[in-house]
Amino acid sequence: MLAGKTIVITGVASGIAHRCAELASEMGANVIGIDVVKPEKTIGTFIQGDLSTQAGVSAILDALPENIDALCNVAGVSGIAGANITLAINFFGLKNLSEGAALKMRPGGSIINVASMAGFGWRDNTERASAIARIDGFPDIDKVIKDFDIPNQLGYPISKEILLVWNKIASQQKQFKDKGIRINAVSPGPVETPILAQFRQVLGEEKASKDINRVGRAGTPDDIAPVILFLCSDAAKWVNGNNISTDGGLEAAETVEKLNL
Ligand SMILES: NC(=O)c1ccc[n+]([C@@H]2O[C@H](COP(=O)([O-])OP(=O)(O)OC[C@H]3O[C@@H](n4cnc5c(N)ncnc54)[C@H](O)[C@@H]3O)[C@@H](O)[C@H]2O)c1
């Protein structure tokens, strides 16, 4: 499904993105991995770059080739380092990279945003999420945090709510639509990667264990990567502006409870 495609994957030094890179490469894709940290094992081409600043994103964009088929926005941080850096990496860096990469994408390309079950509350916070999602460029993030009254400990879920809202908005924007670029999200529940230990600290042990117990186990990168790569492929050519919960049924369980179905 991916033979001959050029697929850019952020966060490639670890976890879900690393598994995406392995699998895409096995399926014949030309992988370009991006991370702030050097991976132990390089798959395809590696670009060391930092998504947390405008300068970092610009340097990554300069290093990317033309004719990209897909961009998998997987890199992310847990929120433990505060709301500013979390919003910078999980949303503004991702958005700016996507807008720049779209200019280097083949018509009919695909962008996949790894969001999270933690962004489940976006429908309750559409006004805030939509206002932030529509901010151009790389803003003064401290000002955004102040203007929208974002508590430091909620940086992670709010970054994913904004991402899920932007995912819908961007799928309808001319700069992507005119080139036939599809934009979709994948929302994992808890997954066994290095970030999970930090989630336990940010969310609290009780909440993390509750989510895992609800679906019987934590996910693994192998549960998530194939869904991301499906969205890269032409098999998903009629899927656009969607979010695929990839969580063993956690989103369904929360929805049944919340809406009293
Ligand atoms: N693991 C989970 O439980 C879980 C659940 C829901 C969503 N997610 C999301 O999945 C994505 C991948 O997470 P993971 O579980 O593989 O975690 P991970 O910690 O294993 O990998 C994250 C990667 O992002 C990279 N990264 C961090 N800051 C960066 C920056 N400034 N520039 C470039 N790269 C940077 C890290 O170096 C790391 O390699 C994240 O967006 C995360 O929010 C994870």
The ligand as an SDF file (V2000), in Angstrom:
LIG
                    3D

 44 48  0  0  0  0  0  0  0  0999 V2000
    1.6960    6.8010   24.6500 N   0  0  0  0  0  0  0  0  0  0  0  0
    0.4780    7.1890   24.9620 C   0  0  0  0  0  0  0  0  0  0  0  0
   -0.1080    6.7420   25.9650 O   0  0  0  0  0  0  0  0  0  0  0  0
   -0.2530    8.1620   24.0730 C   0  0  0  0  0  0  0  0  0  0  0  0
   -1.6420    8.2930   24.2200 C   0  0  0  0  0  0  0  0  0  0  0  0
   -2.3270    9.2030   23.4300 C   0  0  0  0  0  0  0  0  0  0  0  0
   -1.6310    9.9580   22.5080 C   0  0  0  0  0  0  0  0  0  0  0  0
   -0.2810    9.8230   22.3920 N   0  0  0  0  0  0  0  0  0  0  0  0
    0.4080   10.6770   21.4220 C   0  0  0  0  0  0  0  0  0  0  0  0
    1.1880    9.8890   20.5750 O   0  0  0  0  0  0  0  0  0  0  0  0
    2.2890   10.6640   20.0890 C   0  0  0  0  0  0  0  0  0  0  0  0
    3.5650    9.8460   20.1860 C   0  0  0  0  0  0  0  0  0  0  0  0
    3.8290    9.5730   21.5310 O   0  0  0  0  0  0  0  0  0  0  0  0
    4.6230    8.2820   22.0170 P   0  0  0  0  0  0  0  0  0  0  0  0
    3.7070    7.5500   22.9030 O   0  0  0  0  0  0  0  0  0  0  0  0
    5.2460    7.5960   20.8740 O   0  0  0  0  0  0  0  0  0  0  0  0
    5.7040    9.0070   22.9590 O   0  0  0  0  0  0  0  0  0  0  0  0
    7.2990    8.9740   22.9580 P   0  0  0  0  0  0  0  0  0  0  0  0
    7.6950    9.8060   24.1150 O   0  0  0  0  0  0  0  0  0  0  0  0
    7.7560    7.5670   22.8930 O   0  0  0  0  0  0  0  0  0  0  0  0
    7.7260    9.6960   21.5860 O   0  0  0  0  0  0  0  0  0  0  0  0
    7.5750   11.0790   21.3800 C   0  0  0  0  0  0  0  0  0  0  0  0
    8.6990   11.5410   20.4650 C   0  0  0  0  0  0  0  0  0  0  0  0
    8.5050   12.9430   20.1720 O   0  0  0  0  0  0  0  0  0  0  0  0
    9.7920   13.5400   20.1480 C   0  0  0  0  0  0  0  0  0  0  0  0
    9.7440   14.9860   20.4110 N   0  0  0  0  0  0  0  0  0  0  0  0
    9.4330   15.5780   21.5870 C   0  0  0  0  0  0  0  0  0  0  0  0
    9.6180   16.9190   21.4860 N   0  0  0  0  0  0  0  0  0  0  0  0
   10.0170   17.1710   20.2120 C   0  0  0  0  0  0  0  0  0  0  0  0
   10.3590   18.3610   19.5160 C   0  0  0  0  0  0  0  0  0  0  0  0
   10.3880   19.5610   20.1240 N   0  0  0  0  0  0  0  0  0  0  0  0
   10.7270   18.2620   18.2140 N   0  0  0  0  0  0  0  0  0  0  0  0
   10.7680   17.0520   17.6040 C   0  0  0  0  0  0  0  0  0  0  0  0
   10.4730   15.8910   18.2300 N   0  0  0  0  0  0  0  0  0  0  0  0
   10.0990   15.9410   19.5220 C   0  0  0  0  0  0  0  0  0  0  0  0
   10.5360   12.8280   21.2710 C   0  0  0  0  0  0  0  0  0  0  0  0
   11.9480   13.0320   21.1840 O   0  0  0  0  0  0  0  0  0  0  0  0
   10.1030   11.4000   21.0910 C   0  0  0  0  0  0  0  0  0  0  0  0
   10.9770   10.6880   20.2340 O   0  0  0  0  0  0  0  0  0  0  0  0
    2.2940   11.9600   20.8970 C   0  0  0  0  0  0  0  0  0  0  0  0
    1.7440   12.9960   20.1180 O   0  0  0  0  0  0  0  0  0  0  0  0
    1.3830   11.6320   22.0780 C   0  0  0  0  0  0  0  0  0  0  0  0
    0.7490   12.7770   22.5850 O   0  0  0  0  0  0  0  0  0  0  0  0
    0.4270    8.9310   23.1470 C   0  0  0  0  0  0  0  0  0  0  0  0
  1  2  1  0
  2  3  2  0
  2  4  1  0
  4  5  1  0
  4 44  2  0
  5  6  2  0
  6  7  1  0
  7  8  2  0
  8  9  1  0
  8 44  1  0
  9 10  1  0
  9 42  1  0
 10 11  1  0
 11 12  1  0
 11 40  1  0
 12 13  1  0
 13 14  1  0
 14 15  2  0
 14 16  1  0
 14 17  1  0
 17 18  1  0
 18 19  2  0
 18 20  1  0
 18 21  1  0
 21 22  1  0
 22 23  1  0
 23 24  1  0
 23 38  1  0
 24 25  1  0
 25 26  1  0
 25 36  1  0
 26 27  1  0
 26 35  1  0
 27 28  2  0
 28 29  1  0
 29 30  1  0
 29 35  2  0
 30 31  1  0
 30 32  2  0
 32 33  1  0
 33 34  2  0
 34 35  1  0
 36 37  1  0
 36 38  1  0
 38 39  1  0
 40 41  1  0
 40 42  1  0
 42 43  1  0
M  CHG  2   8   1  16  -1
M  END
$$$$
